[in-house]
């Protein structure tokens, strides 16, 4: 099976109308017999809003909790994309870093993806599913969410292309 990794940034998933267009692009690849892996950023502006909220709570907001907070934006967009694909009759689901798992190393707010466990994703692809994966995040040895810094969804997509 030929696998393609599609990455969608914040602007391309910034509205429901745009998410519907993204779903059409994904389905077009699926119809060309590709195994499709999707990596998504948060919707446009969501991460900035979450960062703003952390600063309103505390000028010294915990780095560990910062990663939990800002990584939630990708969870929203991935769920919406998967939901649209399911609506269109396509097997799909969202995947968070800990569910795969995507193993990261380094400090919170600026970690690096070290390893991606391929087993569950390969199985899901073979079952005809389209995994919609949260970019920008991993899980460290302490089983805590880490983020890869701004623009980290691009790095996530690159690593998925490398590992798959």
Long-range contacts (C-beta under 8 A, 24 or more apart in sequence): 1-33, 1-34, 1-35, 1-125, 1-126, 2-33, 2-34, 2-35, 3-34, 3-35, 3-36, 3-37, 3-125, 3-164, 4-29, 4-34, 4-35, 4-36, 4-37, 5-37, 5-38, 5-39, 5-157, 5-160, 5-161, 5-164, 6-36, 6-37, 6-38, 6-39, 7-38, 7-39, 7-40, 7-41, 7-135, 7-153, 7-154, 7-156, 7-157, 8-38, 8-39, 8-40, 8-41, 8-77, 8-81, 9-41, 9-153, 9-154, 10-41, 10-42, 10-43, 10-44, 10-45, 10-46, 10-47, 11-44, 13-40, 13-41, 13-42, 13-43, 13-44, 13-77, 13-80, 13-81, 14-43, 14-44, 14-45, 15-43, 16-80, 19-77, 19-80, 19-81, 19-84, 20-84, 22-81, 22-84, 23-81, 23-84, 23-85, 23-88, 26-81, 26-85, 26-90, 26-130, 27-85, 27-88, 27-90, 30-90, 30-130, 35-125, 36-130, 37-121, 37-125, 37-130, 37-131, 37-133, 37-160, 37-164, 38-78, 38-81, 38-130, 38-131, 38-132, 38-133, 39-133, 39-134, 39-135, 39-153, 39-156, 39-157, 39-160, 40-74, 40-77, 40-78, 40-81, 40-132, 40-133, 40-134, 40-135, 40-153, 41-73, 41-74, 41-77, 41-135, 41-136, 41-153, 42-73, 42-74, 42-76, 42-77, 42-136, 43-73, 43-76, 43-77, 46-73, 46-76, 46-77, 47-73, 47-150, 63-107, 63-108, 63-109, 64-108, 64-144, 66-108, 66-109, 66-147, 67-108, 67-109, 67-137, 67-144, 67-145, 67-146, 67-147, 68-144, 68-145, 70-136, 70-147, 71-97, 71-134, 71-136, 71-137, 71-145, 71-147, 74-134, 74-135, 74-136, 74-137, 74-153, 75-134, 78-132, 78-133, 78-134, 79-132, 81-132, 82-130, 82-132, 85-130, 85-132, 90-130, 91-127, 91-128, 91-129, 91-130, 92-129, 92-130, 92-131, 92-132, 93-124, 93-129, 93-131, 93-132, 94-132, 94-133, 94-134, 95-120, 95-121, 95-131, 95-132, 95-133, 95-134, 96-134, 96-137, 97-134, 97-137, 97-138, 97-139, 97-145, 98-139, 98-143, 98-145, 100-133, 101-138, 101-139, 102-137, 102-138, 102-139, 102-156, 102-159, 103-138, 103-139, 103-140, 103-141, 104-137, 104-138, 104-139, 104-140, 104-146, 104-148, 105-140, 106-146, 108-144, 108-146, 108-147, 109-146, 109-147, 109-149, 110-147, 110-148, 110-149, 111-138, 111-140, 111-146, 111-147, 111-148, 112-148, 112-155, 113-138, 113-148, 113-155, 113-156, 113-159, 114-138, 116-159, 116-160, 116-163, 116-164, 118-163, 118-164, 121-164, 133-160
